[in-house]
Amino acid sequence: MKFSKEDFWPKTGKLKKGLIILAIVVLGALGIVLVEEQNDVKLSKRVPMIIAFACLAVWFYNPVKKERT
């Protein structure tokens, strides 16, 4: 049984948006932890809110489909 690239990464749909949001959340959390551990600072509660707004922006983004003529 062979898997193609499209089996793991769909071109459109909620699954693609969900995977992008998951990547944003995981990378954002790792980045926050890395910055806090390296610099011995505690980031404010605004940083996770920025990540949450980025996730909402990805979820609600709906590009206009161009018709080929």
PDB file of N, CA, C, O and CB in Angstrom:
ATOM      1  N   MET A   1       0.845  -1.177   0.000  1.00  0.00           N
ATOM      2  CA  MET A   1       0.000   0.000   0.000  1.00  0.00           C
ATOM      3  C   MET A   1       0.890   1.240   0.000  1.00  0.00           C
ATOM      4  O   MET A   1       1.692   1.429   0.915  1.00  0.00           O
ATOM      5  CB  MET A   1      -0.961  -0.002   1.221  1.00  0.00           C
ATOM      6  N   LYS A   2       0.754   2.072  -1.006  1.00  0.00           N
ATOM      7  CA  LYS A   2       1.554   3.279  -1.138  1.00  0.00           C
ATOM      8  C   LYS A   2       0.696   4.501  -0.805  1.00  0.00           C
ATOM      9  O   LYS A   2      -0.483   4.575  -1.151  1.00  0.00           O
ATOM     10  CB  LYS A   2       2.145   3.394  -2.566  1.00  0.00           C
ATOM     11  N   PHE A   3       1.325   5.442  -0.132  1.00  0.00           N
ATOM     12  CA  PHE A   3       0.665   6.698   0.178  1.00  0.00           C
ATOM     13  C   PHE A   3       1.259   7.783  -0.701  1.00  0.00           C
ATOM     14  O   PHE A   3       2.468   7.828  -0.930  1.00  0.00           O
ATOM     15  CB  PHE A   3       0.808   7.056   1.680  1.00  0.00           C
ATOM     16  N   SER A   4       0.401   8.642  -1.182  1.00  0.00           N
ATOM     17  CA  SER A   4       0.882   9.775  -1.962  1.00  0.00           C
ATOM     18  C   SER A   4       0.965  10.997  -1.054  1.00  0.00           C
ATOM     19  O   SER A   4       0.523  10.970   0.095  1.00  0.00           O
ATOM     20  CB  SER A   4      -0.045  10.051  -3.184  1.00  0.00           C
ATOM     21  N   LYS A   5       1.534  12.054  -1.589  1.00  0.00           N
ATOM     22  CA  LYS A   5       1.667  13.287  -0.824  1.00  0.00           C
ATOM     23  C   LYS A   5       0.292  13.828  -0.437  1.00  0.00           C
ATOM     24  O   LYS A   5       0.126  14.382   0.650  1.00  0.00           O
ATOM     25  CB  LYS A   5       2.450  14.339  -1.630  1.00  0.00           C
ATOM     26  N   GLU A   6      -0.678  13.672  -1.305  1.00  0.00           N
ATOM     27  CA  GLU A   6      -2.015  14.200  -1.045  1.00  0.00           C
ATOM     28  C   GLU A   6      -2.736  13.430   0.058  1.00  0.00           C
ATOM     29  O   GLU A   6      -3.679  13.950   0.655  1.00  0.00           O
ATOM     30  CB  GLU A   6      -2.839  14.166  -2.315  1.00  0.00           C
ATOM     31  N   ASP A   7      -2.310  12.204   0.334  1.00  0.00           N
ATOM     32  CA  ASP A   7      -2.902  11.460   1.437  1.00  0.00           C
ATOM     33  C   ASP A   7      -2.519  12.077   2.776  1.00  0.00           C
ATOM     34  O   ASP A   7      -3.291  12.018   3.733  1.00  0.00           O
ATOM     35  CB  ASP A   7      -2.469   9.997   1.387  1.00  0.00           C
ATOM     36  N   PHE A   8      -1.332  12.665   2.843  1.00  0.00           N
ATOM     37  CA  PHE A   8      -0.865  13.274   4.076  1.00  0.00           C
ATOM     38  C   PHE A   8      -1.132  14.769   4.136  1.00  0.00           C
ATOM     39  O   PHE A   8      -1.281  15.322   5.226  1.00  0.00           O
ATOM     40  CB  PHE A   8       0.596  13.020   4.241  1.00  0.00           C
ATOM     41  N   TRP A   9      -1.195  15.434   2.987  1.00  0.00           N
ATOM     42  CA  TRP A   9      -1.380  16.879   2.955  1.00  0.00           C
ATOM     43  C   TRP A   9      -2.412  17.230   1.889  1.00  0.00           C
ATOM     44  O   TRP A   9      -2.062  17.364   0.716  1.00  0.00           O
ATOM     45  CB  TRP A   9      -0.036  17.605   2.681  1.00  0.00           C
ATOM     46  N   PRO A  10      -3.673  17.381   2.274  1.00  0.00           N
ATOM     47  CA  PRO A  10      -4.719  17.698   1.305  1.00  0.00           C
ATOM     48  C   PRO A  10      -4.559  19.106   0.745  1.00  0.00           C
ATOM     49  O   PRO A  10      -3.965  19.974   1.385  1.00  0.00           O
ATOM     50  CB  PRO A  10      -6.092  17.548   1.945  1.00  0.00           C
ATOM     51  N   LYS A  11      -5.085  19.324  -0.436  1.00  0.00           N
ATOM     52  CA  LYS A  11      -4.962  20.628  -1.074  1.00  0.00           C
ATOM     53  C   LYS A  11      -5.943  21.645  -0.502  1.00  0.00           C
ATOM     54  O   LYS A  11      -5.616  22.828  -0.415  1.00  0.00           O
ATOM     55  CB  LYS A  11      -5.173  20.494  -2.564  1.00  0.00           C
ATOM     56  N   THR A  12      -7.131  21.212  -0.114  1.00  0.00           N
ATOM     57  CA  THR A  12      -8.138  22.127   0.408  1.00  0.00           C
ATOM     58  C   THR A  12      -8.873  21.475   1.569  1.00  0.00           C
ATOM     59  O   THR A  12      -8.674  20.301   1.881  1.00  0.00           O
ATOM     60  CB  THR A  12      -9.130  22.542  -0.698  1.00  0.00           C
ATOM     61  N   GLY A  13      -9.718  22.262   2.188  1.00  0.00           N
ATOM     62  CA  GLY A  13     -10.610  21.709   3.192  1.00  0.00           C
ATOM     63  C   GLY A  13     -10.202  21.992   4.623  1.00  0.00           C
ATOM     64  O   GLY A  13      -9.179  22.615   4.907  1.00  0.00           O
ATOM     65  N   LYS A  14     -11.057  21.500   5.510  1.00  0.00           N
ATOM     66  CA  LYS A  14     -10.871  21.736   6.939  1.00  0.00           C
ATOM     67  C   LYS A  14      -9.666  20.980   7.489  1.00  0.00           C
ATOM     68  O   LYS A  14      -9.038  21.433   8.446  1.00  0.00           O
ATOM     69  CB  LYS A  14     -12.122  21.335   7.700  1.00  0.00           C
ATOM     70  N   LEU A  15      -9.339  19.845   6.901  1.00  0.00           N
ATOM     71  CA  LEU A  15      -8.189  19.083   7.376  1.00  0.00           C
ATOM     72  C   LEU A  15      -6.901  19.864   7.168  1.00  0.00           C
ATOM     73  O   LEU A  15      -6.034  19.878   8.041  1.00  0.00           O
ATOM     74  CB  LEU A  15      -8.108  17.732   6.664  1.00  0.00           C
ATOM     75  N   LYS A  16      -6.771  20.512   6.019  1.00  0.00           N
ATOM     76  CA  LYS A  16      -5.571  21.306   5.742  1.00  0.00           C
ATOM     77  C   LYS A  16      -5.474  22.461   6.723  1.00  0.00           C
ATOM     78  O   LYS A  16      -4.404  22.722   7.271  1.00  0.00           O
ATOM     79  CB  LYS A  16      -5.581  21.834   4.291  1.00  0.00           C
ATOM     80  N   LYS A  17      -6.588  23.156   6.949  1.00  0.00           N
ATOM     81  CA  LYS A  17      -6.581  24.267   7.893  1.00  0.00           C
ATOM     82  C   LYS A  17      -6.257  23.770   9.292  1.00  0.00           C
ATOM     83  O   LYS A  17      -5.519  24.420  10.032  1.00  0.00           O
ATOM     84  CB  LYS A  17      -7.930  24.994   7.884  1.00  0.00           C
ATOM     85  N   GLY A  18      -6.802  22.630   9.650  1.00  0.00           N
ATOM     86  CA  GLY A  18      -6.532  22.058  10.970  1.00  0.00           C
ATOM     87  C   GLY A  18      -5.069  21.709  11.151  1.00  0.00           C
ATOM     88  O   GLY A  18      -4.505  21.934  12.222  1.00  0.00           O
ATOM     89  N   LEU A  19      -4.447  21.162  10.117  1.00  0.00           N
ATOM     90  CA  LEU A  19      -3.025  20.832  10.200  1.00  0.00           C
ATOM     91  C   LEU A  19      -2.153  22.079  10.293  1.00  0.00           C
ATOM     92  O   LEU A  19      -1.147  22.084  11.002  1.00  0.00           O
ATOM     93  CB  LEU A  19      -2.612  20.005   8.995  1.00  0.00           C
ATOM     94  N   ILE A  20      -2.534  23.132   9.580  1.00  0.00           N
ATOM     95  CA  ILE A  20      -1.789  24.389   9.656  1.00  0.00           C
ATOM     96  C   ILE A  20      -1.909  24.984  11.054  1.00  0.00           C
ATOM     97  O   ILE A  20      -0.919  25.451  11.618  1.00  0.00           O
ATOM     98  CB  ILE A  20      -2.299  25.395   8.596  1.00  0.00           C
ATOM     99  N   ILE A  21      -3.116  24.969  11.615  1.00  0.00           N
ATOM    100  CA  ILE A  21      -3.324  25.491  12.965  1.00  0.00           C
ATOM    101  C   ILE A  21      -2.553  24.672  13.981  1.00  0.00           C
ATOM    102  O   ILE A  21      -1.956  25.229  14.901  1.00  0.00           O
ATOM    103  CB  ILE A  21      -4.812  25.501  13.317  1.00  0.00           C
ATOM    104  N   LEU A  22      -2.558  23.363  13.827  1.00  0.00           N
ATOM    105  CA  LEU A  22      -1.799  22.509  14.734  1.00  0.00           C
ATOM    106  C   LEU A  22      -0.316  22.845  14.678  1.00  0.00           C
ATOM    107  O   LEU A  22       0.353  22.894  15.711  1.00  0.00           O
ATOM    108  CB  LEU A  22      -2.019  21.033  14.392  1.00  0.00           C
ATOM    109  N   ALA A  23       0.196  23.076  13.481  1.00  0.00           N
ATOM    110  CA  ALA A  23       1.606  23.442  13.337  1.00  0.00           C
ATOM    111  C   ALA A  23       1.893  24.790  13.995  1.00  0.00           C
ATOM    112  O   ALA A  23       2.931  24.953  14.637  1.00  0.00           O
ATOM    113  CB  ALA A  23       1.998  23.484  11.852  1.00  0.00           C
ATOM    114  N   ILE A  24       0.990  25.758  13.843  1.00  0.00           N
ATOM    115  CA  ILE A  24       1.179  27.071  14.470  1.00  0.00           C
ATOM    116  C   ILE A  24       1.205  26.945  15.983  1.00  0.00           C
ATOM    117  O   ILE A  24       2.050  27.548  16.645  1.00  0.00           O
ATOM    118  CB  ILE A  24       0.068  28.042  14.042  1.00  0.00           C
ATOM    119  N   VAL A  25       0.282  26.162  16.533  1.00  0.00           N
ATOM    120  CA  VAL A  25       0.200  26.008  17.985  1.00  0.00           C
ATOM    121  C   VAL A  25       1.444  25.311  18.527  1.00  0.00           C
ATOM    122  O   VAL A  25       2.018  25.755  19.522  1.00  0.00           O
ATOM    123  CB  VAL A  25      -1.060  25.219  18.371  1.00  0.00           C
ATOM    124  N   VAL A  26       1.860  24.235  17.888  1.00  0.00           N
ATOM    125  CA  VAL A  26       3.025  23.488  18.370  1.00  0.00           C
ATOM    126  C   VAL A  26       4.290  24.335  18.265  1.00  0.00           C
ATOM    127  O   VAL A  26       5.066  24.400  19.219  1.00  0.00           O
ATOM    128  CB  VAL A  26       3.194  22.180  17.574  1.00  0.00           C
ATOM    129  N   LEU A  27       4.508  24.976  17.134  1.00  0.00           N
ATOM    130  CA  LEU A  27       5.703  25.807  16.973  1.00  0.00           C
ATOM    131  C   LEU A  27       5.672  27.024  17.895  1.00  0.00           C
ATOM    132  O   LEU A  27       6.704  27.433  18.427  1.00  0.00           O
ATOM    133  CB  LEU A  27       5.838  26.259  15.520  1.00  0.00           C
ATOM    134  N   GLY A  28       4.489  27.595  18.080  1.00  0.00           N
ATOM    135  CA  GLY A  28       4.373  28.732  18.997  1.00  0.00           C
ATOM    136  C   GLY A  28       4.674  28.344  20.430  1.00  0.00           C
ATOM    137  O   GLY A  28       5.385  29.060  21.134  1.00  0.00           O
ATOM    138  N   ALA A  29       4.134  27.207  20.869  1.00  0.00           N
ATOM    139  CA  ALA A  29       4.397  26.744  22.234  1.00  0.00           C
ATOM    140  C   ALA A  29       5.869  26.421  22.439  1.00  0.00           C
ATOM    141  O   ALA A  29       6.445  26.763  23.472  1.00  0.00           O
ATOM    142  CB  ALA A  29       3.549  25.517  22.552  1.00  0.00           C
ATOM    143  N   LEU A  30       6.477  25.768  21.464  1.00  0.00           N
ATOM    144  CA  LEU A  30       7.906  25.474  21.569  1.00  0.00           C
ATOM    145  C   LEU A  30       8.744  26.745  21.573  1.00  0.00           C
ATOM    146  O   LEU A  30       9.737  26.844  22.294  1.00  0.00           O
ATOM    147  CB  LEU A  30       8.342  24.570  20.425  1.00  0.00           C
ATOM    148  N   GLY A  31       8.342  27.704  20.771  1.00  0.00           N
ATOM    149  CA  GLY A  31       9.061  28.979  20.742  1.00  0.00           C
ATOM    150  C   GLY A  31       8.955  29.725  22.061  1.00  0.00           C
ATOM    151  O   GLY A  31       9.941  30.288  22.537  1.00  0.00           O
ATOM    152  N   ILE A  32       7.764  29.735  22.657  1.00  0.00           N
ATOM    153  CA  ILE A  32       7.577  30.402  23.947  1.00  0.00           C
ATOM    154  C   ILE A  32       8.445  29.747  25.010  1.00  0.00           C
ATOM    155  O   ILE A  32       9.124  30.435  25.773  1.00  0.00           O
ATOM    156  CB  ILE A  32       6.097  30.367  24.371  1.00  0.00           C
ATOM    157  N   VAL A  33       8.424  28.425  25.063  1.00  0.00           N
ATOM    158  CA  VAL A  33       9.221  27.719  26.059  1.00  0.00           C
ATOM    159  C   VAL A  33      10.705  27.969  25.836  1.00  0.00           C
ATOM    160  O   VAL A  33      11.449  28.174  26.796  1.00  0.00           O
ATOM    161  CB  VAL A  33       8.925  26.217  26.018  1.00  0.00           C
ATOM    162  N   LEU A  34      11.139  27.955  24.597  1.00  0.00           N
ATOM    163  CA  LEU A  34      12.549  28.176  24.290  1.00  0.00           C
ATOM    164  C   LEU A  34      13.003  29.569  24.719  1.00  0.00           C
ATOM    165  O   LEU A  34      14.061  29.722  25.329  1.00  0.00           O
ATOM    166  CB  LEU A  34      12.799  27.982  22.798  1.00  0.00           C
ATOM    167  N   VAL A  35      12.206  30.573  24.399  1.00  0.00           N
ATOM    168  CA  VAL A  35      12.563  31.949  24.769  1.00  0.00           C
ATOM    169  C   VAL A  35      12.576  32.105  26.284  1.00  0.00           C
ATOM    170  O   VAL A  35      13.481  32.730  26.838  1.00  0.00           O
ATOM    171  CB  VAL A  35      11.578  32.959  24.139  1.00  0.00           C
ATOM    172  N   GLU A  36      11.573  31.536  26.959  1.00  0.00           N
ATOM    173  CA  GLU A  36      11.528  31.661  28.419  1.00  0.00           C
ATOM    174  C   GLU A  36      12.692  30.947  29.087  1.00  0.00           C
ATOM    175  O   GLU A  36      13.251  31.459  30.057  1.00  0.00           O
ATOM    176  CB  GLU A  36      10.216  31.110  28.954  1.00  0.00           C
ATOM    177  N   GLU A  37      13.064  29.792  28.596  1.00  0.00           N
ATOM    178  CA  GLU A  37      14.165  29.042  29.210  1.00  0.00           C
ATOM    179  C   GLU A  37      15.534  29.661  28.913  1.00  0.00           C
ATOM    180  O   GLU A  37      16.404  29.678  29.784  1.00  0.00           O
ATOM    181  CB  GLU A  37      14.142  27.600  28.724  1.00  0.00           C
ATOM    182  N   GLN A  38      15.726  30.156  27.721  1.00  0.00           N
ATOM    183  CA  GLN A  38      17.022  30.708  27.345  1.00  0.00           C
ATOM    184  C   GLN A  38      17.294  32.050  28.015  1.00  0.00           C
ATOM    185  O   GLN A  38      18.432  32.349  28.378  1.00  0.00           O
ATOM    186  CB  GLN A  38      17.101  30.861  25.845  1.00  0.00           C
ATOM    187  N   ASN A  39      16.251  32.854  28.176  1.00  0.00           N
ATOM    188  CA  ASN A  39      16.439  34.218  28.665  1.00  0.00           C
ATOM    189  C   ASN A  39      15.974  34.415  30.101  1.00  0.00           C
ATOM    190  O   ASN A  39      16.074  35.526  30.623  1.00  0.00           O
ATOM    191  CB  ASN A  39      15.712  35.177  27.775  1.00  0.00           C
ATOM    192  N   ASP A  40      15.478  33.391  30.745  1.00  0.00           N
ATOM    193  CA  ASP A  40      14.970  33.479  32.114  1.00  0.00           C
ATOM    194  C   ASP A  40      13.971  34.611  32.299  1.00  0.00           C
ATOM    195  O   ASP A  40      14.038  35.365  33.270  1.00  0.00           O
ATOM    196  CB  ASP A  40      16.115  33.659  33.076  1.00  0.00           C
ATOM    197  N   VAL A  41      13.039  34.718  31.350  1.00  0.00           N
ATOM    198  CA  VAL A  41      11.968  35.708  31.451  1.00  0.00           C
ATOM    199  C   VAL A  41      10.633  35.005  31.387  1.00  0.00           C
ATOM    200  O   VAL A  41      10.530  33.894  30.867  1.00  0.00           O
ATOM    201  CB  VAL A  41      12.076  36.769  30.334  1.00  0.00           C
ATOM    202  N   LYS A  42       9.614  35.651  31.914  1.00  0.00           N
ATOM    203  CA  LYS A  42       8.249  35.135  31.819  1.00  0.00           C
ATOM    204  C   LYS A  42       7.490  36.027  30.859  1.00  0.00           C
ATOM    205  O   LYS A  42       7.312  37.217  31.119  1.00  0.00           O
ATOM    206  CB  LYS A  42       7.546  35.081  33.222  1.00  0.00           C
ATOM    207  N   LEU A  43       7.047  35.465  29.763  1.00  0.00           N
ATOM    208  CA  LEU A  43       6.317  36.252  28.779  1.00  0.00           C
ATOM    209  C   LEU A  43       4.900  36.514  29.281  1.00  0.00           C
ATOM    210  O   LEU A  43       4.348  35.739  30.062  1.00  0.00           O
ATOM    211  CB  LEU A  43       6.288  35.533  27.411  1.00  0.00           C
ATOM    212  N   SER A  44       4.333  37.608  28.822  1.00  0.00           N
ATOM    213  CA  SER A  44       2.990  37.981  29.267  1.00  0.00           C
ATOM    214  C   SER A  44       1.946  37.065  28.631  1.00  0.00           C
ATOM    215  O   SER A  44       2.264  36.209  27.805  1.00  0.00           O
ATOM    216  CB  SER A  44       2.693  39.457  28.919  1.00  0.00           C
ATOM    217  N   LYS A  45       0.712  37.267  29.031  1.00  0.00           N
ATOM    218  CA  LYS A  45      -0.377  36.469  28.484  1.00  0.00           C
ATOM    219  C   LYS A  45      -0.766  36.918  27.079  1.00  0.00           C
ATOM    220  O   LYS A  45      -1.626  36.301  26.450  1.00  0.00           O
ATOM    221  CB  LYS A  45      -1.581  36.541  29.400  1.00  0.00           C
ATOM    222  N   ARG A  46      -0.158  37.960  26.592  1.00  0.00           N
ATOM    223  CA  ARG A  46      -0.470  38.451  25.251  1.00  0.00           C
ATOM    224  C   ARG A  46       0.106  37.555  24.165  1.00  0.00           C
ATOM    225  O   ARG A  46      -0.464  37.453  23.079  1.00  0.00           O
ATOM    226  CB  ARG A  46       0.053  39.862  25.078  1.00  0.00           C
ATOM    227  N   VAL A  47       1.217  36.911  24.443  1.00  0.00           N
ATOM    228  CA  VAL A  47       1.869  36.084  23.426  1.00  0.00           C
ATOM    229  C   VAL A  47       0.975  34.910  23.004  1.00  0.00           C
ATOM    230  O   VAL A  47       0.809  34.690  21.804  1.00  0.00           O
ATOM    231  CB  VAL A  47       3.215  35.558  23.955  1.00  0.00           C
ATOM    232  N   PRO A  48       0.391  34.147  23.944  1.00  0.00           N
ATOM    233  CA  PRO A  48      -0.537  33.091  23.495  1.00  0.00           C
ATOM    234  C   PRO A  48      -1.774  33.635  22.786  1.00  0.00           C
ATOM    235  O   PRO A  48      -2.350  32.954  21.938  1.00  0.00           O
ATOM    236  CB  PRO A  48      -0.973  32.257  24.678  1.00  0.00           C
ATOM    237  N   MET A  49      -2.185  34.854  23.126  1.00  0.00           N
ATOM    238  CA  MET A  49      -3.334  35.452  22.441  1.00  0.00           C
ATOM    239  C   MET A  49      -2.990  35.758  20.984  1.00  0.00           C
ATOM    240  O   MET A  49      -3.841  35.628  20.104  1.00  0.00           O
ATOM    241  CB  MET A  49      -3.788  36.739  23.164  1.00  0.00           C
ATOM    242  N   ILE A  50      -1.756  36.159  20.731  1.00  0.00           N
ATOM    243  CA  ILE A  50      -1.327  36.402  19.348  1.00  0.00           C
ATOM    244  C   ILE A  50      -1.377  35.096  18.559  1.00  0.00           C
ATOM    245  O   ILE A  50      -1.807  35.073  17.406  1.00  0.00           O
ATOM    246  CB  ILE A  50       0.108  37.009  19.310  1.00  0.00           C
ATOM    247  N   ILE A  51      -0.936  34.022  19.185  1.00  0.00           N
ATOM    248  CA  ILE A  51      -0.992  32.710  18.531  1.00  0.00           C
ATOM    249  C   ILE A  51      -2.442  32.310  18.274  1.00  0.00           C
ATOM    250  O   ILE A  51      -2.760  31.769  17.214  1.00  0.00           O
ATOM    251  CB  ILE A  51      -0.284  31.637  19.394  1.00  0.00           C
ATOM    252  N   ALA A  52      -3.322  32.576  19.241  1.00  0.00           N
ATOM    253  CA  ALA A  52      -4.741  32.245  19.065  1.00  0.00           C
ATOM    254  C   ALA A  52      -5.359  33.055  17.930  1.00  0.00           C
ATOM    255  O   ALA A  52      -6.143  32.514  17.150  1.00  0.00           O
ATOM    256  CB  ALA A  52      -5.515  32.496  20.368  1.00  0.00           C
ATOM    257  N   PHE A  53      -5.025  34.332  17.824  1.00  0.00           N
ATOM    258  CA  PHE A  53      -5.543  35.151  16.732  1.00  0.00           C
ATOM    259  C   PHE A  53      -4.996  34.688  15.381  1.00  0.00           C
ATOM    260  O   PHE A  53      -5.700  34.745  14.374  1.00  0.00           O
ATOM    261  CB  PHE A  53      -5.193  36.623  16.963  1.00  0.00           C
ATOM    262  N   ALA A  54      -3.758  34.236  15.359  1.00  0.00           N
ATOM    263  CA  ALA A  54      -3.195  33.696  14.119  1.00  0.00           C
ATOM    264  C   ALA A  54      -3.953  32.438  13.699  1.00  0.00           C
ATOM    265  O   ALA A  54      -4.218  32.234  12.514  1.00  0.00           O
ATOM    266  CB  ALA A  54      -1.689  33.385  14.294  1.00  0.00           C
ATOM    267  N   CYS A  55      -4.300  31.600  14.671  1.00  0.00           N
ATOM    268  CA  CYS A  55      -5.064  30.389  14.363  1.00  0.00           C
ATOM    269  C   CYS A  55      -6.450  30.733  13.839  1.00  0.00           C
ATOM    270  O   CYS A  55      -6.925  30.117  12.886  1.00  0.00           O
ATOM    271  CB  CYS A  55      -5.179  29.499  15.603  1.00  0.00           C
ATOM    272  N   LEU A  56      -7.104  31.718  14.459  1.00  0.00           N
ATOM    273  CA  LEU A  56      -8.418  32.146  13.975  1.00  0.00           C
ATOM    274  C   LEU A  56      -8.329  32.729  12.568  1.00  0.00           C
ATOM    275  O   LEU A  56      -9.207  32.494  11.737  1.00  0.00           O
ATOM    276  CB  LEU A  56      -9.025  33.176  14.930  1.00  0.00           C
ATOM    277  N   ALA A  57      -7.270  33.487  12.305  1.00  0.00           N
ATOM    278  CA  ALA A  57      -7.106  34.062  10.974  1.00  0.00           C
ATOM    279  C   ALA A  57      -6.941  32.973   9.922  1.00  0.00           C
ATOM    280  O   ALA A  57      -7.492  33.077   8.826  1.00  0.00           O
ATOM    281  CB  ALA A  57      -5.905  35.006  10.946  1.00  0.00           C
ATOM    282  N   VAL A  58      -6.187  31.932  10.250  1.00  0.00           N
ATOM    283  CA  VAL A  58      -6.020  30.823   9.307  1.00  0.00           C
ATOM    284  C   VAL A  58      -7.348  30.116   9.097  1.00  0.00           C
ATOM    285  O   VAL A  58      -7.685  29.751   7.971  1.00  0.00           O
ATOM    286  CB  VAL A  58      -4.954  29.826   9.810  1.00  0.00           C
ATOM    287  N   TRP A  59      -8.112  29.916  10.178  1.00  0.00           N
ATOM    288  CA  TRP A  59      -9.364  29.172  10.069  1.00  0.00           C
ATOM    289  C   TRP A  59     -10.393  29.930   9.234  1.00  0.00           C
ATOM    290  O   TRP A  59     -11.100  29.320   8.432  1.00  0.00           O
ATOM    291  CB  TRP A  59      -9.930  28.883  11.459  1.00  0.00           C
ATOM    292  N   PHE A  60     -10.489  31.254   9.406  1.00  0.00           N
ATOM    293  CA  PHE A  60     -11.506  32.029   8.703  1.00  0.00           C
ATOM    294  C   PHE A  60     -11.055  32.533   7.339  1.00  0.00           C
ATOM    295  O   PHE A  60     -11.860  33.089   6.591  1.00  0.00           O
ATOM    296  CB  PHE A  60     -11.919  33.190   9.543  1.00  0.00           C
ATOM    297  N   TYR A  61      -9.785  32.350   7.006  1.00  0.00           N
ATOM    298  CA  TYR A  61      -9.274  32.786   5.704  1.00  0.00           C
ATOM    299  C   TYR A  61      -9.942  31.977   4.605  1.00  0.00           C
ATOM    300  O   TYR A  61      -9.895  30.747   4.601  1.00  0.00           O
ATOM    301  CB  TYR A  61      -7.730  32.638   5.630  1.00  0.00           C
ATOM    302  N   ASN A  62     -10.559  32.681   3.681  1.00  0.00           N
ATOM    303  CA  ASN A  62     -11.252  32.030   2.574  1.00  0.00           C
ATOM    304  C   ASN A  62     -10.937  32.807   1.304  1.00  0.00           C
ATOM    305  O   ASN A  62     -11.641  33.762   0.976  1.00  0.00           O
ATOM    306  CB  ASN A  62     -12.799  31.955   2.826  1.00  0.00           C
ATOM    307  N   PRO A  63      -9.882  32.410   0.579  1.00  0.00           N
ATOM    308  CA  PRO A  63      -9.497  33.171  -0.610  1.00  0.00           C
ATOM    309  C   PRO A  63     -10.549  33.056  -1.707  1.00  0.00           C
ATOM    310  O   PRO A  63     -11.252  32.053  -1.829  1.00  0.00           O
ATOM    311  CB  PRO A  63      -8.143  32.693  -1.133  1.00  0.00           C
ATOM    312  N   VAL A  64     -10.625  34.099  -2.480  1.00  0.00           N
ATOM    313  CA  VAL A  64     -11.556  34.108  -3.607  1.00  0.00           C
ATOM    314  C   VAL A  64     -10.936  33.255  -4.704  1.00  0.00           C
ATOM    315  O   VAL A  64      -9.784  33.454  -5.090  1.00  0.00           O
ATOM    316  CB  VAL A  64     -11.854  35.577  -4.112  1.00  0.00           C
ATOM    317  N   LYS A  65     -11.707  32.316  -5.193  1.00  0.00           N
ATOM    318  CA  LYS A  65     -11.196  31.442  -6.249  1.00  0.00           C
ATOM    319  C   LYS A  65     -11.292  32.168  -7.586  1.00  0.00           C
ATOM    320  O   LYS A  65     -12.355  32.662  -7.964  1.00  0.00           O
ATOM    321  CB  LYS A  65     -11.982  30.096  -6.293  1.00  0.00           C
ATOM    322  N   LYS A  66     -10.183  32.224  -8.287  1.00  0.00           N
ATOM    323  CA  LYS A  66     -10.142  32.887  -9.594  1.00  0.00           C
ATOM    324  C   LYS A  66     -10.553  31.888 -10.669  1.00  0.00           C
ATOM    325  O   LYS A  66     -10.154  30.724 -10.658  1.00  0.00           O
ATOM    326  CB  LYS A  66      -8.721  33.465  -9.890  1.00  0.00           C
ATOM    327  N   GLU A  67     -11.354  32.383 -11.585  1.00  0.00           N
ATOM    328  CA  GLU A  67     -11.766  31.539 -12.705  1.00  0.00           C
ATOM    329  C   GLU A  67     -10.795  31.725 -13.852  1.00  0.00           C
ATOM    330  O   GLU A  67     -10.407  32.845 -14.182  1.00  0.00           O
ATOM    331  CB  GLU A  67     -13.211  31.868 -13.153  1.00  0.00           C
ATOM    332  N   ARG A  68     -10.415  30.632 -14.443  1.00  0.00           N
ATOM    333  CA  ARG A  68      -9.530  30.705 -15.609  1.00  0.00           C
ATOM    334  C   ARG A  68     -10.359  30.945 -16.847  1.00  0.00           C
ATOM    335  O   ARG A  68     -11.378  30.290 -17.065  1.00  0.00           O
ATOM    336  CB  ARG A  68      -8.690  29.415 -15.760  1.00  0.00           C
ATOM    337  N   THR A  69      -9.914  31.889 -17.657  1.00  0.00           N
ATOM    338  CA  THR A  69     -10.638  32.176 -18.909  1.00  0.00           C
ATOM    339  C   THR A  69      -9.756  31.963 -20.088  1.00  0.00           C
ATOM    340  O   THR A  69     -10.188  32.155 -21.224  1.00  0.00           O
ATOM    341  CB  THR A  69     -11.174  33.595 -18.925  1.00  0.00           C
TER     342      THR A  69
END
